[in-house]
Amino acid sequence: MKTHTLACLIAGLSLFCRCALSQTADDYVTQGLNNLAAHDIVDANTSFSQALSLNPNDENANALDAITRLLVLPYQSAGSNFLTRIGFPVTERDIYHWTAELPKDENGLLLAPDGVSADEFTAQLRTNVLSSVIGAIDNLSLVSDTNFLLNLTSDETTMSDVAVDYGDLKMIQAGLYASEYFIYTLNAQNLDVQLTAIRALYTNGILSAGEVLADYPQLFTFATTNDLQAARAAFTNAVDYYMIASAFIRNRPSDEVRLFNYDKVSAANEADFRLTLQDLKNSLLAGPQILSVKPNLTVDMANSVTGTTALRSLLAKFDGEAVEVGRLPDVTFGGV
């Protein structure tokens, strides 16, 4: 009897393994899309990751993994624990129907979570969110086919049918690089201040910019300068990929509707935006540049990543909420 049971177990395991090994990357992508339609974002991301374990260059799997790896952050331990720590109710944190709100007092003003410092937000971004942003960038870097097209149904998006093409993915990639830049830049700042202390100033009727800066002399000085060169690279990549995406989107046939679409009404503004981005990038790499759309201004973003001028040193002297006249310390903002 025992031998028969053991034989059945081995046969069952063998069958399971054969079935598992027979699944292809396309099968996992289909499974992931079914998970999306069922509003199961966690299993969807797992399926797309499994597809990539079989075929790391699968462009559909890379595109879908890039998007879903960011959407699952609230469900992962680090993200979930942080949301709980700052007061978001666990039972109301469903990305498909998010109803969670931070605690408020009887006047509708936010309450400060006990023991939480403002720098925990930047630490969360730097430690946990950034790795997912970089992972998503890596995913999208593997989508190189300019004819790429992914059609998603309204069930899968929870909104409407949408077609995502190469230009859309490069625009998302540009946004991810911009997010990387802001995370590195924000993490460089000292934000070590207890939120309950700020709330106490408000409760006592003395909350003002001047009071906060007086109470926290290290606020907005450098906490670290280690990431500034990474911020520099992220900014240049953001500009480069925006240019790629913009050119692709502007050259689409006018009857094609995608995730991001060219708006002729805003054509002039978008062109100016591209010129300004290019000027900022050039100043970051090659020194001072005259802004094309504002020729009376010269910009030098290279000075923003040297680590020599802290944000605190650029702030004016405050009297309560008012800026004292003539007390702006550096009208060039550290040479920028």
Salt bridges, closest charged atoms under 4 A:
ASP65 OD2 - ARG69 NH2 3.14
ASP105 OD2 - ARG199 NH2 2.57
GLU120 OE1 - ARG85 NE 2.71
ASP165 OD2 - ARG252 NE 2.69
ASP165 OD2 - ARG258 NE 3.42
ASP168 OD1 - ARG252 NH2 3.07
ASP227 OD2 - ARG126 NE 2.74
ASP240 OD1 - LYS281 NZ 2.54
GLU256 OE1 - ARG258 NH2 3.65
GLU270 OE1 - ARG250 NE 3.90
GLU270 OE1 - ARG274 NE 2.80
GLU324 OE1 - ARG327 NH1 3.54
